[in-house]
């Protein structure tokens, strides 16, 4: 998690850049994907999965209205499913 955090927070990976149209025919670097927004979302998903011991399919069920900001350093996550339910339902 620390290596992922450090890599994603490098300015060339973390900064949100303006859209630049380009041709798919241009050869692109394999490491140049997503951009700042995608990396921020993935960083959040991996962190939530790790902290809450969730599988990735469970993380993908979480929506913005399930997260509430309590303070600058505190958040509340309400899972839209029961973690102990065998079939993943409510």
N, C-alpha and C positions, 0 to 999 in steps of 0.2 A: 504494500500500500504506500509506503514511503517513497519508493522509486517511482511509482505511478504518479504520485502527487508532485514530486520534484520535476519529472519530465513534463507533465501537463502544465505546470506553472512557469515554465520557461516562456519568456515574452513572445517568441515566435509561435508557440503553441497555444498560449492562453489568451492573447489579445484577439478581440473580435475585429475582424477586418471587413472593409466594404466589399461587396460582391464584385468580382471581376469576371466578365464573360470570357470564355476561352473555348477553344476547339477540343473535342475529345480526342482528336487525332494527335494532339500534341503529347509528346512523351512526358509523363508526370512522374515525380519521385514517389515511390511506394509509401514513404513515410509522410507525405504531404496529403493528408486526408482530413475531412471534417472541418476543422477550424476551431476557434475559441468556444463557440456555442455548443458544438457537439462534444468537445472535450469536457466542458463544464457539466453537461448533462450526464455523461458517462462517469465522471468523477463522483458526482452525487449518487448515481445508481450503485456503483461499487461500494461506496462508503455506507450507504443505507443497508445494502445487502450484508456487508461485513458486521456492522454494529447490531443489526436486528436478527442476524442468523437466518436470512431469507434466501430462498432460491431465486434465480434471476427471473423466472416466470412470475414469482410473487412480487418482485420489485416492479415489474412492468405493469402490474395491475394498479399501482399507486398513481393517483392523479393529484394535480395541484391543490384541489380543495381538501385533500386528506392531510395536508401539511399546514400547520398554524405556527406563526412566529409569536413566541411569548416574550422574548427580549432580543437584544442584539446578539446574545450568545446562547439562546435557548429556543428550541423548536419542539413542537408536539406533532407526532405522526400517529394518525388513526388509520389502522389497517382496514381495508375494505373486505377483509375475510378473517376467519379465525385460524390462527396458526396451528391449533391443535385439532382442527377438523380434518378427518382422514381424506375426504373428497375435496377439500379446499373451499367449501361453501361457508355460508354465514351461520 
